[in-house]
Amino acid sequence: MTETDMVHEQIDTIDALMAHYVAGSLPEPARVLVQAHLEMKPDNRSLVNSLELLAGEALESVQQASIADRDRRLAAIFASDSPIMEPAAIERPEHALFPQALRDFVGFEAEDVPWRTRLPGFKEYPLDMDGCEVNLMWIRPGRALPAHTHKGMELILILDGAFNDERGRFGPGDISIADETVDHRPVAEKDRPCIAFAVSDGPVRLTGSFRQMIGDLIG
C-alpha cells in the first residue's frame, strides 16, 4: 500500500474518515476535504478532538527515550531570538462559498473557477495530484449524473446546493463516501446548482441500462 492510497477498505463511515484524518494517513487532497468539512460543520470537531485526545494519551504511554545532549539543546532553544508566532484567525470573506482550507488549496473562490463542460449540465475543474483524481464539480439543478460505481474510494464534499441518491440527501458540508459497494445515480436538487469538491483514487464504472445511460449523458 502506498502512502497516497486512501485505504478505502477501512473508510466506510464518517467516523472512520475522521480517524484517518487525525492519524495523518490521508493524502493531501483528502485531508483538505476533511478540513473544509470541519469548517462547514464545526460540531463534528468534537469527534476529532476526542480522537486527538486518545492519540495523545497513547503517545504518553510510550516508553520515553532520553534526548542526547539535552541541556545544550534546551539552552539553544531558550537563547533563540525567533519570535513566537500566534496562529492567525481564520476569517471567511463575506459571501465566500469555499471554506478557507479549500481556497488555500485551489487558490481562488467559486466565482473564479475556470470550469470545463464535461457533459450537458455538468462542469468540472480537475486538479489531479498526490495519486488522486481531484475535481471541483458544478451540476445543473435537476441534473442526474449517470448511474455508476467505483473502482476505488470517492469522497465528495458538498459546498453548495445538494444531491440525492439511493442513500439519501447530501447537502452543504456533508461528505459522500462511495466505493465499489455503492452503485448510485446522484441527482442535483432543483432549486440551485450543486457545487462540490471530489477526491477519488480510482475511476468510475457506468452501471445503468443503455437507455438510461444515453439519457443521462446527453442531459
PyMOL CGO cylinders between C-alpha atoms (Angstrom):
from pymol import cmd
from pymol.cgo import CYLINDER

trace = [
    CYLINDER, 0.00, 0.00, 0.00, 1.45, 3.37, -0.99, 0.3, 1, 1, 1, 1, 1, 1,
    CYLINDER, 1.45, 3.37, -0.99, 1.25, 6.49, 1.14, 0.3, 1, 1, 1, 1, 1, 1,
    CYLINDER, 1.25, 6.49, 1.14, -1.21, 8.04, -1.32, 0.3, 1, 1, 1, 1, 1, 1,
    CYLINDER, -1.21, 8.04, -1.32, -3.75, 5.22, -1.04, 0.3, 1, 1, 1, 1, 1, 1,
    CYLINDER, -3.75, 5.22, -1.04, -6.95, 6.26, 0.72, 0.3, 1, 1, 1, 1, 1, 1,
    CYLINDER, -6.95, 6.26, 0.72, -7.12, 2.87, 2.49, 0.3, 1, 1, 1, 1, 1, 1,
    CYLINDER, -7.12, 2.87, 2.49, -10.69, 2.67, 1.25, 0.3, 1, 1, 1, 1, 1, 1,
    CYLINDER, -10.69, 2.67, 1.25, -11.28, -0.79, 2.65, 0.3, 1, 1, 1, 1, 1, 1,
    CYLINDER, -11.28, -0.79, 2.65, -11.19, 0.84, 6.09, 0.3, 1, 1, 1, 1, 1, 1,
    CYLINDER, -11.19, 0.84, 6.09, -13.10, 4.05, 5.32, 0.3, 1, 1, 1, 1, 1, 1,
    CYLINDER, -13.10, 4.05, 5.32, -16.81, 3.34, 5.13, 0.3, 1, 1, 1, 1, 1, 1,
    CYLINDER, -16.81, 3.34, 5.13, -18.15, 5.87, 7.66, 0.3, 1, 1, 1, 1, 1, 1,
    CYLINDER, -18.15, 5.87, 7.66, -17.51, 9.50, 8.60, 0.3, 1, 1, 1, 1, 1, 1,
    CYLINDER, -17.51, 9.50, 8.60, -16.08, 8.30, 11.94, 0.3, 1, 1, 1, 1, 1, 1,
    CYLINDER, -16.08, 8.30, 11.94, -13.51, 6.14, 10.14, 0.3, 1, 1, 1, 1, 1, 1,
    CYLINDER, -13.51, 6.14, 10.14, -12.62, 9.03, 7.83, 0.3, 1, 1, 1, 1, 1, 1,
    CYLINDER, -12.62, 9.03, 7.83, -12.07, 11.32, 10.81, 0.3, 1, 1, 1, 1, 1, 1,
    CYLINDER, -12.07, 11.32, 10.81, -9.84, 8.69, 12.44, 0.3, 1, 1, 1, 1, 1, 1,
    CYLINDER, -9.84, 8.69, 12.44, -7.61, 8.57, 9.35, 0.3, 1, 1, 1, 1, 1, 1,
    CYLINDER, -7.61, 8.57, 9.35, -7.56, 12.38, 9.31, 0.3, 1, 1, 1, 1, 1, 1,
    CYLINDER, -7.56, 12.38, 9.31, -6.31, 12.51, 12.90, 0.3, 1, 1, 1, 1, 1, 1,
    CYLINDER, -6.31, 12.51, 12.90, -3.77, 9.74, 12.19, 0.3, 1, 1, 1, 1, 1, 1,
    CYLINDER, -3.77, 9.74, 12.19, -2.40, 11.74, 9.24, 0.3, 1, 1, 1, 1, 1, 1,
    CYLINDER, -2.40, 11.74, 9.24, -2.87, 8.82, 6.85, 0.3, 1, 1, 1, 1, 1, 1,
    CYLINDER, -2.87, 8.82, 6.85, -4.92, 10.64, 4.20, 0.3, 1, 1, 1, 1, 1, 1,
    CYLINDER, -4.92, 10.64, 4.20, -3.37, 12.04, 1.00, 0.3, 1, 1, 1, 1, 1, 1,
    CYLINDER, -3.37, 12.04, 1.00, -3.24, 15.83, 0.90, 0.3, 1, 1, 1, 1, 1, 1,
    CYLINDER, -3.24, 15.83, 0.90, -6.40, 16.41, -1.21, 0.3, 1, 1, 1, 1, 1, 1,
    CYLINDER, -6.40, 16.41, -1.21, -8.46, 14.19, 1.12, 0.3, 1, 1, 1, 1, 1, 1,
    CYLINDER, -8.46, 14.19, 1.12, -7.01, 15.93, 4.16, 0.3, 1, 1, 1, 1, 1, 1,
    CYLINDER, -7.01, 15.93, 4.16, -8.05, 19.30, 2.71, 0.3, 1, 1, 1, 1, 1, 1,
    CYLINDER, -8.05, 19.30, 2.71, -11.54, 17.92, 2.02, 0.3, 1, 1, 1, 1, 1, 1,
    CYLINDER, -11.54, 17.92, 2.02, -11.95, 16.86, 5.66, 0.3, 1, 1, 1, 1, 1, 1,
    CYLINDER, -11.95, 16.86, 5.66, -10.56, 20.14, 6.96, 0.3, 1, 1, 1, 1, 1, 1,
    CYLINDER, -10.56, 20.14, 6.96, -13.03, 22.06, 4.76, 0.3, 1, 1, 1, 1, 1, 1,
    CYLINDER, -13.03, 22.06, 4.76, -15.84, 19.82, 6.06, 0.3, 1, 1, 1, 1, 1, 1,
    CYLINDER, -15.84, 19.82, 6.06, -14.88, 20.68, 9.64, 0.3, 1, 1, 1, 1, 1, 1,
    CYLINDER, -14.88, 20.68, 9.64, -15.00, 24.39, 8.80, 0.3, 1, 1, 1, 1, 1, 1,
    CYLINDER, -15.00, 24.39, 8.80, -18.52, 23.99, 7.41, 0.3, 1, 1, 1, 1, 1, 1,
    CYLINDER, -18.52, 23.99, 7.41, -19.72, 21.68, 10.19, 0.3, 1, 1, 1, 1, 1, 1,
    CYLINDER, -19.72, 21.68, 10.19, -17.74, 22.65, 13.31, 0.3, 1, 1, 1, 1, 1, 1,
    CYLINDER, -17.74, 22.65, 13.31, -19.98, 20.49, 15.51, 0.3, 1, 1, 1, 1, 1, 1,
    CYLINDER, -19.98, 20.49, 15.51, -18.15, 17.48, 14.09, 0.3, 1, 1, 1, 1, 1, 1,
    CYLINDER, -18.15, 17.48, 14.09, -14.91, 18.74, 15.62, 0.3, 1, 1, 1, 1, 1, 1,
    CYLINDER, -14.91, 18.74, 15.62, -15.93, 17.08, 18.90, 0.3, 1, 1, 1, 1, 1, 1,
    CYLINDER, -15.93, 17.08, 18.90, -15.18, 13.68, 17.39, 0.3, 1, 1, 1, 1, 1, 1,
    CYLINDER, -15.18, 13.68, 17.39, -11.84, 14.88, 16.03, 0.3, 1, 1, 1, 1, 1, 1,
    CYLINDER, -11.84, 14.88, 16.03, -10.95, 16.41, 19.41, 0.3, 1, 1, 1, 1, 1, 1,
    CYLINDER, -10.95, 16.41, 19.41, -11.80, 13.12, 21.14, 0.3, 1, 1, 1, 1, 1, 1,
    CYLINDER, -11.80, 13.12, 21.14, -9.66, 11.15, 18.70, 0.3, 1, 1, 1, 1, 1, 1,
    CYLINDER, -9.66, 11.15, 18.70, -6.76, 13.58, 19.12, 0.3, 1, 1, 1, 1, 1, 1,
    CYLINDER, -6.76, 13.58, 19.12, -7.05, 13.20, 22.90, 0.3, 1, 1, 1, 1, 1, 1,
    CYLINDER, -7.05, 13.20, 22.90, -6.92, 9.41, 22.61, 0.3, 1, 1, 1, 1, 1, 1,
    CYLINDER, -6.92, 9.41, 22.61, -3.90, 9.67, 20.30, 0.3, 1, 1, 1, 1, 1, 1,
    CYLINDER, -3.90, 9.67, 20.30, -2.17, 11.93, 22.83, 0.3, 1, 1, 1, 1, 1, 1,
    CYLINDER, -2.17, 11.93, 22.83, -2.85, 9.51, 25.66, 0.3, 1, 1, 1, 1, 1, 1,
    CYLINDER, -2.85, 9.51, 25.66, -1.45, 6.69, 23.53, 0.3, 1, 1, 1, 1, 1, 1,
    CYLINDER, -1.45, 6.69, 23.53, 1.74, 8.66, 22.94, 0.3, 1, 1, 1, 1, 1, 1,
    CYLINDER, 1.74, 8.66, 22.94, 2.11, 9.35, 26.65, 0.3, 1, 1, 1, 1, 1, 1,
    CYLINDER, 2.11, 9.35, 26.65, 2.02, 5.62, 27.32, 0.3, 1, 1, 1, 1, 1, 1,
    CYLINDER, 2.02, 5.62, 27.32, 5.01, 5.01, 25.05, 0.3, 1, 1, 1, 1, 1, 1,
    CYLINDER, 5.01, 5.01, 25.05, 8.25, 4.47, 26.96, 0.3, 1, 1, 1, 1, 1, 1,
    CYLINDER, 8.25, 4.47, 26.96, 10.29, 7.66, 26.91, 0.3, 1, 1, 1, 1, 1, 1,
    CYLINDER, 10.29, 7.66, 26.91, 13.78, 7.76, 25.44, 0.3, 1, 1, 1, 1, 1, 1,
    CYLINDER, 13.78, 7.76, 25.44, 16.43, 10.18, 26.63, 0.3, 1, 1, 1, 1, 1, 1,
    CYLINDER, 16.43, 10.18, 26.63, 17.46, 13.04, 24.35, 0.3, 1, 1, 1, 1, 1, 1,
    CYLINDER, 17.46, 13.04, 24.35, 21.14, 13.19, 23.51, 0.3, 1, 1, 1, 1, 1, 1,
    CYLINDER, 21.14, 13.19, 23.51, 22.84, 16.36, 24.85, 0.3, 1, 1, 1, 1, 1, 1,
    CYLINDER, 22.84, 16.36, 24.85, 19.54, 17.52, 26.38, 0.3, 1, 1, 1, 1, 1, 1,
    CYLINDER, 19.54, 17.52, 26.38, 20.89, 20.53, 28.30, 0.3, 1, 1, 1, 1, 1, 1,
    CYLINDER, 20.89, 20.53, 28.30, 22.71, 22.01, 25.29, 0.3, 1, 1, 1, 1, 1, 1,
    CYLINDER, 22.71, 22.01, 25.29, 19.62, 21.67, 23.06, 0.3, 1, 1, 1, 1, 1, 1,
    CYLINDER, 19.62, 21.67, 23.06, 17.33, 23.32, 25.62, 0.3, 1, 1, 1, 1, 1, 1,
    CYLINDER, 17.33, 23.32, 25.62, 19.78, 26.19, 26.10, 0.3, 1, 1, 1, 1, 1, 1,
    CYLINDER, 19.78, 26.19, 26.10, 19.86, 26.79, 22.33, 0.3, 1, 1, 1, 1, 1, 1,
    CYLINDER, 19.86, 26.79, 22.33, 16.06, 26.89, 22.17, 0.3, 1, 1, 1, 1, 1, 1,
    CYLINDER, 16.06, 26.89, 22.17, 15.72, 29.40, 25.03, 0.3, 1, 1, 1, 1, 1, 1,
    CYLINDER, 15.72, 29.40, 25.03, 18.51, 31.57, 23.59, 0.3, 1, 1, 1, 1, 1, 1,
    CYLINDER, 18.51, 31.57, 23.59, 16.84, 31.82, 20.19, 0.3, 1, 1, 1, 1, 1, 1,
    CYLINDER, 16.84, 31.82, 20.19, 15.75, 35.29, 19.05, 0.3, 1, 1, 1, 1, 1, 1,
    CYLINDER, 15.75, 35.29, 19.05, 12.98, 33.85, 16.81, 0.3, 1, 1, 1, 1, 1, 1,
    CYLINDER, 12.98, 33.85, 16.81, 9.59, 35.32, 17.76, 0.3, 1, 1, 1, 1, 1, 1,
    CYLINDER, 9.59, 35.32, 17.76, 6.79, 33.04, 18.80, 0.3, 1, 1, 1, 1, 1, 1,
    CYLINDER, 6.79, 33.04, 18.80, 4.10, 33.26, 16.14, 0.3, 1, 1, 1, 1, 1, 1,
    CYLINDER, 4.10, 33.26, 16.14, 0.49, 33.27, 17.22, 0.3, 1, 1, 1, 1, 1, 1,
    CYLINDER, 0.49, 33.27, 17.22, -1.85, 31.27, 14.96, 0.3, 1, 1, 1, 1, 1, 1,
    CYLINDER, -1.85, 31.27, 14.96, -3.77, 33.55, 12.60, 0.3, 1, 1, 1, 1, 1, 1,
    CYLINDER, -3.77, 33.55, 12.60, -7.53, 33.58, 12.98, 0.3, 1, 1, 1, 1, 1, 1,
    CYLINDER, -7.53, 33.58, 12.98, -9.49, 32.20, 10.05, 0.3, 1, 1, 1, 1, 1, 1,
    CYLINDER, -9.49, 32.20, 10.05, -11.63, 34.94, 8.57, 0.3, 1, 1, 1, 1, 1, 1,
    CYLINDER, -11.63, 34.94, 8.57, -14.11, 33.88, 5.93, 0.3, 1, 1, 1, 1, 1, 1,
    CYLINDER, -14.11, 33.88, 5.93, -14.74, 36.71, 3.46, 0.3, 1, 1, 1, 1, 1, 1,
    CYLINDER, -14.74, 36.71, 3.46, -18.32, 37.88, 3.21, 0.3, 1, 1, 1, 1, 1, 1,
    CYLINDER, -18.32, 37.88, 3.21, -20.30, 35.84, 0.65, 0.3, 1, 1, 1, 1, 1, 1,
    CYLINDER, -20.30, 35.84, 0.65, -17.37, 33.39, 0.25, 0.3, 1, 1, 1, 1, 1, 1,
    CYLINDER, -17.37, 33.39, 0.25, -18.55, 29.95, -0.81, 0.3, 1, 1, 1, 1, 1, 1,
    CYLINDER, -18.55, 29.95, -0.81, -15.34, 27.97, -0.37, 0.3, 1, 1, 1, 1, 1, 1,
    CYLINDER, -15.34, 27.97, -0.37, -14.04, 27.19, 3.13, 0.3, 1, 1, 1, 1, 1, 1,
    CYLINDER, -14.04, 27.19, 3.13, -10.60, 28.63, 3.92, 0.3, 1, 1, 1, 1, 1, 1,
    CYLINDER, -10.60, 28.63, 3.92, -8.86, 25.25, 3.59, 0.3, 1, 1, 1, 1, 1, 1,
    CYLINDER, -8.86, 25.25, 3.59, -10.23, 24.78, 0.08, 0.3, 1, 1, 1, 1, 1, 1,
    CYLINDER, -10.23, 24.78, 0.08, -9.48, 28.37, -1.01, 0.3, 1, 1, 1, 1, 1, 1,
    CYLINDER, -9.48, 28.37, -1.01, -5.88, 27.94, 0.12, 0.3, 1, 1, 1, 1, 1, 1,
    CYLINDER, -5.88, 27.94, 0.12, -5.66, 24.62, -1.73, 0.3, 1, 1, 1, 1, 1, 1,
    CYLINDER, -5.66, 24.62, -1.73, -7.08, 25.69, -5.12, 0.3, 1, 1, 1, 1, 1, 1,
    CYLINDER, -7.08, 25.69, -5.12, -6.03, 29.35, -4.99, 0.3, 1, 1, 1, 1, 1, 1,
    CYLINDER, -6.03, 29.35, -4.99, -9.35, 31.01, -5.87, 0.3, 1, 1, 1, 1, 1, 1,
    CYLINDER, -9.35, 31.01, -5.87, -13.01, 31.40, -4.95, 0.3, 1, 1, 1, 1, 1, 1,
    CYLINDER, -13.01, 31.40, -4.95, -16.08, 29.80, -6.51, 0.3, 1, 1, 1, 1, 1, 1,
    CYLINDER, -16.08, 29.80, -6.51, -16.79, 32.65, -8.93, 0.3, 1, 1, 1, 1, 1, 1,
    CYLINDER, -16.79, 32.65, -8.93, -13.26, 32.34, -10.36, 0.3, 1, 1, 1, 1, 1, 1,
    CYLINDER, -13.26, 32.34, -10.36, -13.27, 28.60, -11.12, 0.3, 1, 1, 1, 1, 1, 1,
    CYLINDER, -13.27, 28.60, -11.12, -12.25, 28.01, -14.78, 0.3, 1, 1, 1, 1, 1, 1,
    CYLINDER, -12.25, 28.01, -14.78, -14.98, 25.44, -15.38, 0.3, 1, 1, 1, 1, 1, 1,
    CYLINDER, -14.98, 25.44, -15.38, -14.79, 22.95, -18.25, 0.3, 1, 1, 1, 1, 1, 1,
    CYLINDER, -14.79, 22.95, -18.25, -18.00, 21.44, -19.59, 0.3, 1, 1, 1, 1, 1, 1,
    CYLINDER, -18.00, 21.44, -19.59, -17.82, 17.64, -19.43, 0.3, 1, 1, 1, 1, 1, 1,
    CYLINDER, -17.82, 17.64, -19.43, -21.47, 16.82, -20.14, 0.3, 1, 1, 1, 1, 1, 1,
    CYLINDER, -21.47, 16.82, -20.14, -24.53, 18.98, -20.74, 0.3, 1, 1, 1, 1, 1, 1,
    CYLINDER, -24.53, 18.98, -20.74, -25.37, 20.47, -17.34, 0.3, 1, 1, 1, 1, 1, 1,
    CYLINDER, -25.37, 20.47, -17.34, -22.17, 19.14, -15.74, 0.3, 1, 1, 1, 1, 1, 1,
    CYLINDER, -22.17, 19.14, -15.74, -18.94, 21.14, -15.42, 0.3, 1, 1, 1, 1, 1, 1,
    CYLINDER, -18.94, 21.14, -15.42, -15.71, 20.35, -13.62, 0.3, 1, 1, 1, 1, 1, 1,
    CYLINDER, -15.71, 20.35, -13.62, -12.25, 21.67, -12.88, 0.3, 1, 1, 1, 1, 1, 1,
    CYLINDER, -12.25, 21.67, -12.88, -9.61, 18.94, -12.39, 0.3, 1, 1, 1, 1, 1, 1,
    CYLINDER, -9.61, 18.94, -12.39, -6.64, 19.36, -10.01, 0.3, 1, 1, 1, 1, 1, 1,
    CYLINDER, -6.64, 19.36, -10.01, -5.31, 15.78, -10.02, 0.3, 1, 1, 1, 1, 1, 1,
    CYLINDER, -5.31, 15.78, -10.02, -2.42, 15.33, -7.57, 0.3, 1, 1, 1, 1, 1, 1,
    CYLINDER, -2.42, 15.33, -7.57, -0.91, 13.04, -4.94, 0.3, 1, 1, 1, 1, 1, 1,
    CYLINDER, -0.91, 13.04, -4.94, -2.07, 9.96, -6.84, 0.3, 1, 1, 1, 1, 1, 1,
    CYLINDER, -2.07, 9.96, -6.84, -5.70, 11.09, -6.63, 0.3, 1, 1, 1, 1, 1, 1,
    CYLINDER, -5.70, 11.09, -6.63, -8.28, 12.36, -9.08, 0.3, 1, 1, 1, 1, 1, 1,
    CYLINDER, -8.28, 12.36, -9.08, -9.33, 15.73, -7.68, 0.3, 1, 1, 1, 1, 1, 1,
    CYLINDER, -9.33, 15.73, -7.68, -12.22, 17.77, -9.09, 0.3, 1, 1, 1, 1, 1, 1,
    CYLINDER, -12.22, 17.77, -9.09, -14.41, 20.73, -8.39, 0.3, 1, 1, 1, 1, 1, 1,
    CYLINDER, -14.41, 20.73, -8.39, -17.86, 19.93, -9.81, 0.3, 1, 1, 1, 1, 1, 1,
    CYLINDER, -17.86, 19.93, -9.81, -20.86, 22.01, -10.87, 0.3, 1, 1, 1, 1, 1, 1,
    CYLINDER, -20.86, 22.01, -10.87, -24.15, 20.19, -11.55, 0.3, 1, 1, 1, 1, 1, 1,
    CYLINDER, -24.15, 20.19, -11.55, -27.16, 21.95, -13.08, 0.3, 1, 1, 1, 1, 1, 1,
    CYLINDER, -27.16, 21.95, -13.08, -30.33, 21.98, -10.93, 0.3, 1, 1, 1, 1, 1, 1,
    CYLINDER, -30.33, 21.98, -10.93, -32.28, 18.76, -11.50, 0.3, 1, 1, 1, 1, 1, 1,
    CYLINDER, -32.28, 18.76, -11.50, -29.43, 17.17, -13.47, 0.3, 1, 1, 1, 1, 1, 1,
    CYLINDER, -29.43, 17.17, -13.47, -28.90, 13.41, -12.95, 0.3, 1, 1, 1, 1, 1, 1,
    CYLINDER, -28.90, 13.41, -12.95, -25.41, 12.01, -13.29, 0.3, 1, 1, 1, 1, 1, 1,
    CYLINDER, -25.41, 12.01, -13.29, -25.07, 8.60, -14.99, 0.3, 1, 1, 1, 1, 1, 1,
    CYLINDER, -25.07, 8.60, -14.99, -25.51, 5.62, -12.65, 0.3, 1, 1, 1, 1, 1, 1,
    CYLINDER, -25.51, 5.62, -12.65, -22.11, 4.30, -11.64, 0.3, 1, 1, 1, 1, 1, 1,
    CYLINDER, -22.11, 4.30, -11.64, -19.99, 2.50, -9.10, 0.3, 1, 1, 1, 1, 1, 1,
    CYLINDER, -19.99, 2.50, -9.10, -16.33, 2.97, -8.24, 0.3, 1, 1, 1, 1, 1, 1,
    CYLINDER, -16.33, 2.97, -8.24, -13.08, 1.08, -8.71, 0.3, 1, 1, 1, 1, 1, 1,
    CYLINDER, -13.08, 1.08, -8.71, -11.65, 2.81, -5.67, 0.3, 1, 1, 1, 1, 1, 1,
    CYLINDER, -11.65, 2.81, -5.67, -12.71, 5.28, -3.00, 0.3, 1, 1, 1, 1, 1, 1,
    CYLINDER, -12.71, 5.28, -3.00, -14.54, 8.53, -3.74, 0.3, 1, 1, 1, 1, 1, 1,
    CYLINDER, -14.54, 8.53, -3.74, -15.08, 11.36, -1.27, 0.3, 1, 1, 1, 1, 1, 1,
    CYLINDER, -15.08, 11.36, -1.27, -17.40, 14.25, -2.23, 0.3, 1, 1, 1, 1, 1, 1,
    CYLINDER, -17.40, 14.25, -2.23, -17.81, 17.35, -0.07, 0.3, 1, 1, 1, 1, 1, 1,
    CYLINDER, -17.81, 17.35, -0.07, -20.93, 19.37, -0.91, 0.3, 1, 1, 1, 1, 1, 1,
    CYLINDER, -20.93, 19.37, -0.91, -20.11, 23.08, -0.95, 0.3, 1, 1, 1, 1, 1, 1,
    CYLINDER, -20.11, 23.08, -0.95, -23.47, 24.48, -2.10, 0.3, 1, 1, 1, 1, 1, 1,
    CYLINDER, -23.47, 24.48, -2.10, -26.79, 23.04, -3.19, 0.3, 1, 1, 1, 1, 1, 1,
    CYLINDER, -26.79, 23.04, -3.19, -27.42, 19.33, -2.69, 0.3, 1, 1, 1, 1, 1, 1,
    CYLINDER, -27.42, 19.33, -2.69, -27.82, 16.00, -4.44, 0.3, 1, 1, 1, 1, 1, 1,
    CYLINDER, -27.82, 16.00, -4.44, -29.90, 12.94, -3.67, 0.3, 1, 1, 1, 1, 1, 1,
    CYLINDER, -29.90, 12.94, -3.67, -29.13, 9.32, -4.46, 0.3, 1, 1, 1, 1, 1, 1,
    CYLINDER, -29.13, 9.32, -4.46, -30.15, 5.86, -3.27, 0.3, 1, 1, 1, 1, 1, 1,
    CYLINDER, -30.15, 5.86, -3.27, -28.58, 6.54, 0.15, 0.3, 1, 1, 1, 1, 1, 1,
    CYLINDER, -28.58, 6.54, 0.15, -30.34, 9.85, 0.87, 0.3, 1, 1, 1, 1, 1, 1,
    CYLINDER, -30.34, 9.85, 0.87, -29.63, 13.58, 0.71, 0.3, 1, 1, 1, 1, 1, 1,
    CYLINDER, -29.63, 13.58, 0.71, -26.23, 15.24, 0.81, 0.3, 1, 1, 1, 1, 1, 1,
    CYLINDER, -26.23, 15.24, 0.81, -26.27, 19.00, 1.49, 0.3, 1, 1, 1, 1, 1, 1,
    CYLINDER, -26.27, 19.00, 1.49, -23.71, 21.71, 2.31, 0.3, 1, 1, 1, 1, 1, 1,
    CYLINDER, -23.71, 21.71, 2.31, -20.91, 20.38, 4.50, 0.3, 1, 1, 1, 1, 1, 1,
    CYLINDER, -20.91, 20.38, 4.50, -21.90, 16.72, 4.03, 0.3, 1, 1, 1, 1, 1, 1,
    CYLINDER, -21.90, 16.72, 4.03, -19.39, 14.15, 2.78, 0.3, 1, 1, 1, 1, 1, 1,
    CYLINDER, -19.39, 14.15, 2.78, -20.47, 11.34, 0.47, 0.3, 1, 1, 1, 1, 1, 1,
    CYLINDER, -20.47, 11.34, 0.47, -18.27, 8.24, 0.85, 0.3, 1, 1, 1, 1, 1, 1,
    CYLINDER, -18.27, 8.24, 0.85, -18.56, 5.75, -2.01, 0.3, 1, 1, 1, 1, 1, 1,
    CYLINDER, -18.56, 5.75, -2.01, -16.60, 2.70, -3.15, 0.3, 1, 1, 1, 1, 1, 1,
    CYLINDER, -16.60, 2.70, -3.15, -17.22, -0.47, -5.17, 0.3, 1, 1, 1, 1, 1, 1,
    CYLINDER, -17.22, -0.47, -5.17, -20.09, -1.42, -2.85, 0.3, 1, 1, 1, 1, 1, 1,
    CYLINDER, -20.09, -1.42, -2.85, -22.05, 1.74, -3.77, 0.3, 1, 1, 1, 1, 1, 1,
    CYLINDER, -22.05, 1.74, -3.77, -23.99, 1.86, -7.04, 0.3, 1, 1, 1, 1, 1, 1,
    CYLINDER, -23.99, 1.86, -7.04, -25.71, 5.23, -7.28, 0.3, 1, 1, 1, 1, 1, 1,
    CYLINDER, -25.71, 5.23, -7.28, -27.18, 7.89, -9.58, 0.3, 1, 1, 1, 1, 1, 1,
    CYLINDER, -27.18, 7.89, -9.58, -26.77, 11.32, -7.95, 0.3, 1, 1, 1, 1, 1, 1,
    CYLINDER, -26.77, 11.32, -7.95, -29.45, 13.88, -8.87, 0.3, 1, 1, 1, 1, 1, 1,
    CYLINDER, -29.45, 13.88, -8.87, -28.94, 17.58, -8.08, 0.3, 1, 1, 1, 1, 1, 1,
    CYLINDER, -28.94, 17.58, -8.08, -31.87, 19.25, -6.34, 0.3, 1, 1, 1, 1, 1, 1,
    CYLINDER, -31.87, 19.25, -6.34, -33.96, 21.57, -8.47, 0.3, 1, 1, 1, 1, 1, 1,
    CYLINDER, -33.96, 21.57, -8.47, -33.67, 24.85, -6.56, 0.3, 1, 1, 1, 1, 1, 1,
    CYLINDER, -33.67, 24.85, -6.56, -29.98, 25.61, -7.28, 0.3, 1, 1, 1, 1, 1, 1,
    CYLINDER, -29.98, 25.61, -7.28, -26.80, 24.13, -8.78, 0.3, 1, 1, 1, 1, 1, 1,
    CYLINDER, -26.80, 24.13, -8.78, -24.88, 21.58, -6.76, 0.3, 1, 1, 1, 1, 1, 1,
    CYLINDER, -24.88, 21.58, -6.76, -21.23, 22.58, -6.29, 0.3, 1, 1, 1, 1, 1, 1,
    CYLINDER, -21.23, 22.58, -6.29, -18.88, 20.01, -4.80, 0.3, 1, 1, 1, 1, 1, 1,
    CYLINDER, -18.88, 20.01, -4.80, -15.25, 19.05, -4.21, 0.3, 1, 1, 1, 1, 1, 1,
    CYLINDER, -15.25, 19.05, -4.21, -14.40, 15.44, -5.07, 0.3, 1, 1, 1, 1, 1, 1,
    CYLINDER, -14.40, 15.44, -5.07, -11.35, 13.28, -4.35, 0.3, 1, 1, 1, 1, 1, 1,
    CYLINDER, -11.35, 13.28, -4.35, -11.01, 9.71, -5.61, 0.3, 1, 1, 1, 1, 1, 1,
    CYLINDER, -11.01, 9.71, -5.61, -8.27, 7.12, -6.04, 0.3, 1, 1, 1, 1, 1, 1,
    CYLINDER, -8.27, 7.12, -6.04, -9.86, 5.13, -8.86, 0.3, 1, 1, 1, 1, 1, 1,
    CYLINDER, -9.86, 5.13, -8.86, -12.08, 5.53, -11.93, 0.3, 1, 1, 1, 1, 1, 1,
    CYLINDER, -12.08, 5.53, -11.93, -15.86, 5.13, -12.07, 0.3, 1, 1, 1, 1, 1, 1,
    CYLINDER, -15.86, 5.13, -12.07, -17.68, 2.33, -13.87, 0.3, 1, 1, 1, 1, 1, 1,
    CYLINDER, -17.68, 2.33, -13.87, -21.02, 3.10, -15.53, 0.3, 1, 1, 1, 1, 1, 1,
    CYLINDER, -21.02, 3.10, -15.53, -23.76, 0.68, -14.48, 0.3, 1, 1, 1, 1, 1, 1,
    CYLINDER, -23.76, 0.68, -14.48, -27.12, 1.96, -15.76, 0.3, 1, 1, 1, 1, 1, 1,
    CYLINDER, -27.12, 1.96, -15.76, -29.10, 0.47, -18.62, 0.3, 1, 1, 1, 1, 1, 1,
    CYLINDER, -29.10, 0.47, -18.62, -28.06, 1.59, -22.11, 0.3, 1, 1, 1, 1, 1, 1,
    CYLINDER, -28.06, 1.59, -22.11, -31.22, 3.64, -22.47, 0.3, 1, 1, 1, 1, 1, 1,
    CYLINDER, -31.22, 3.64, -22.47, -30.78, 5.38, -19.12, 0.3, 1, 1, 1, 1, 1, 1,
    CYLINDER, -30.78, 5.38, -19.12, -27.08, 5.92, -19.78, 0.3, 1, 1, 1, 1, 1, 1,
    CYLINDER, -27.08, 5.92, -19.78, -27.72, 7.65, -23.10, 0.3, 1, 1, 1, 1, 1, 1,
    CYLINDER, -27.72, 7.65, -23.10, -30.39, 9.87, -21.49, 0.3, 1, 1, 1, 1, 1, 1,
    CYLINDER, -30.39, 9.87, -21.49, -28.08, 10.85, -18.63, 0.3, 1, 1, 1, 1, 1, 1,
    CYLINDER, -28.08, 10.85, -18.63, -25.11, 11.50, -20.92, 0.3, 1, 1, 1, 1, 1, 1,
    CYLINDER, -25.11, 11.50, -20.92, -26.99, 13.89, -23.18, 0.3, 1, 1, 1, 1, 1, 1,
    CYLINDER, -26.99, 13.89, -23.18, -28.63, 15.58, -20.17, 0.3, 1, 1, 1, 1, 1, 1,
]
cmd.load_cgo(trace, "trace")
